[in-house]
Each structure stands twice: as structure tokens, then as C-alpha cells.
Amino acid sequence: MLKYDDILMRSAIATKLDDGPHDTGFINRRTGEIVFLPDAEGNCENWYGLDVTIDSVFDRARIAANQDEWIEIPRKVFVPIFHEDWCERRTTRPRRDWTPCTCGAEERIREERQDEEDDAFIRAFLTEHGLE
């Protein structure tokens, strides 16, 4: 079984919701090392600093040199959670396919399910690539 940093793996699968630059995680199929490459390399220094920018250049070169050893870690897609207790925003407007929850039920449900869903997603990813 491959040993990897669980916190880095969870960070790699997390969906980025902010306006900042996004990064993509890669795992080494031999060592379990996880590295992150910024998607917008030109803007990397402004967001992450010079040290991270330099590291990402070296990491990008390592991955390019040994593409068979590295696997891109996919992001987990969050499916909207619908709940019985309609919040204020949902009850005052006609229902659409997806309306943001304002009562907090969606966030509570997501937090309750987060670890289980993340574990299942990570297990499926590792199994698909023969790493578990």
C-alpha cells in the first residue's frame, strides 16, 4: 500500500471556490509524494511568493521528465445538497435547480458527510490507478 500525506491528498481533491489561482495536485506512484503546480504560473509569484514559484518550476520539470511516475489528482465535484427544511431564500423565490442555502443546513450536512465522502473519493482514485 502506498503511503501518502492524507492532509495534502485532501487538499488536492478540494474544490477551489475563491478567485485566486488554482493549483493541481500530482502524486508520485512510487513514493507517494504529493506536489502542487499552480495553474497560472505567470501569476504565481504574486500569490505564493518567490520560494513557491521556484519550487513549482522544479516540480513541473520533475513531472515532465518522469510523466509515467506522476498521476494528476482529480478534484472532487460537490453536488448540491437539497434538504427538507427550506430556508428563507428558497421559500420566497420560485425553486430552481440549484439555489444557495441560507439557513445553514447545506453546510451542516456537508460537514457531516465530508470525511466519509473524501475517504471514498480518495480510495476510488487510488484503486483506479493500482496504488491501494
Secondary structure, 3 states (H helix, E strand, C coil): CCCCCHHHHHHHHCCCCCCCCCEEEEEECCCCCEEEEECCHHHHHHHHCHHHHHHHHHHHHHHHHCHHHEEECCCCCCCCCCCCCCCHHHHHCCCCCCCCCCCCHHHHHHHHHHHHHHHHHHHHHHHHCCCC
